[in-house]
Amino acid sequence: MQDILTALCDPTRRTALAIVWDGGEHCVCELMVRLEASQSRVSRHMKVLREAGLVIARRDAQWVRFRRNPDLEPEFRAVVTAVLKAEKLLEQEMA
């Protein structure tokens, strides 16, 4: 649980996780554009998410594609979903 909470403490990682949490597969090139970040920065953040077990990666030629880990324990998935939902609600209230 500590690795998951540590991974979720960074706003860039939460944003990246919200993108891949839709169940689709997303190329690091797409994440770079959506996060407005360099490839090395996105890769570092995704490494933390991967090491926490939240996402899995698949190499596709020169790019890496990320998606939510389908084997994540349900209680951990519930924590991540709750954090992402709370953040989205907070963003809507502040807009």
LINBEL-V526018 format. One record per residue. N is the residue number from 1. RES is the residue in one letter. PHI is phi in radians with two decimals (NA if undefined). PSI is psi in whole degrees, 0 to 359 (none if undefined). Layout:
BEGIN
n->N res->RES phi->PHI psi->PSI
n->N res->RES phi->PHI psi->PSI
END
This chain:
BEGIN
n->1 res->M phi->NA psi->324
n->2 res->Q phi->-1.06 psi->318
n->3 res->D phi->-1.08 psi->321
n->4 res->I phi->-1.18 psi->314
n->5 res->L phi->-1.13 psi->322
n->6 res->T phi->-1.10 psi->317
n->7 res->A phi->-1.11 psi->325
n->8 res->L phi->-1.41 psi->350
n->9 res->C phi->-1.29 psi->344
n->10 res->D phi->-1.68 psi->129
n->11 res->P phi->-1.09 psi->325
n->12 res->T phi->-1.15 psi->319
n->13 res->R phi->-1.16 psi->322
n->14 res->R phi->-1.11 psi->320
n->15 res->T phi->-1.14 psi->315
n->16 res->A phi->-1.07 psi->318
n->17 res->L phi->-1.15 psi->322
n->18 res->A phi->-1.07 psi->324
n->19 res->I phi->-1.16 psi->312
n->20 res->V phi->-1.43 psi->348
n->21 res->W phi->-1.25 psi->352
n->22 res->D phi->-1.25 psi->353
n->23 res->G phi->1.68 psi->350
n->24 res->G phi->-1.52 psi->179
n->25 res->E phi->-1.89 psi->134
n->26 res->H phi->-2.26 psi->129
n->27 res->C phi->-1.28 psi->146
n->28 res->V phi->-1.02 psi->330
n->29 res->C phi->-1.11 psi->322
n->30 res->E phi->-1.18 psi->317
n->31 res->L phi->-1.09 psi->323
n->32 res->M phi->-1.02 psi->315
n->33 res->V phi->-1.18 psi->311
n->34 res->R phi->-1.21 psi->330
n->35 res->L phi->-1.61 psi->352
n->36 res->E phi->0.92 psi->53
n->37 res->A phi->-2.41 psi->158
n->38 res->S phi->-1.24 psi->163
n->39 res->Q phi->-1.07 psi->319
n->40 res->S phi->-1.16 psi->321
n->41 res->R phi->-1.15 psi->315
n->42 res->V phi->-1.09 psi->317
n->43 res->S phi->-1.08 psi->320
n->44 res->R phi->-1.11 psi->316
n->45 res->H phi->-1.15 psi->318
n->46 res->M phi->-1.19 psi->330
n->47 res->K phi->-1.09 psi->318
n->48 res->V phi->-1.10 psi->316
n->49 res->L phi->-1.12 psi->321
n->50 res->R phi->-1.17 psi->315
n->51 res->E phi->-1.14 psi->333
n->52 res->A phi->-1.38 psi->352
n->53 res->G phi->1.48 psi->12
n->54 res->L phi->-1.47 psi->329
n->55 res->V phi->-2.28 psi->160
n->56 res->I phi->-2.14 psi->156
n->57 res->A phi->-2.13 psi->150
n->58 res->R phi->-2.40 psi->126
n->59 res->R phi->-1.33 psi->135
n->60 res->D phi->-2.31 psi->94
n->61 res->A phi->1.01 psi->242
n->62 res->Q phi->-1.52 psi->348
n->63 res->W phi->-1.86 psi->163
n->64 res->V phi->-2.02 psi->137
n->65 res->R phi->-1.93 psi->137
n->66 res->F phi->-2.03 psi->148
n->67 res->R phi->-2.62 psi->164
n->68 res->R phi->-1.07 psi->144
n->69 res->N phi->-1.29 psi->113
n->70 res->P phi->-1.23 psi->345
n->71 res->D phi->-1.68 psi->8
n->72 res->L phi->-1.12 psi->135
n->73 res->E phi->-0.98 psi->141
n->74 res->P phi->-0.96 psi->322
n->75 res->E phi->-1.20 psi->326
n->76 res->F phi->-1.26 psi->320
n->77 res->R phi->-1.05 psi->321
n->78 res->A phi->-1.12 psi->321
n->79 res->V phi->-1.10 psi->312
n->80 res->V phi->-1.09 psi->314
n->81 res->T phi->-1.04 psi->318
n->82 res->A phi->-1.13 psi->318
n->83 res->V phi->-1.11 psi->314
n->84 res->L phi->-1.14 psi->322
n->85 res->K phi->-1.17 psi->316
n->86 res->A phi->-1.08 psi->319
n->87 res->E phi->-1.15 psi->319
n->88 res->K phi->-1.10 psi->317
n->89 res->L phi->-1.10 psi->319
n->90 res->L phi->-1.09 psi->317
n->91 res->E phi->-1.08 psi->320
n->92 res->Q phi->-1.16 psi->322
n->93 res->E phi->-1.17 psi->325
n->94 res->M phi->-1.42 psi->346
n->95 res->A phi->-1.38 psi->none
END
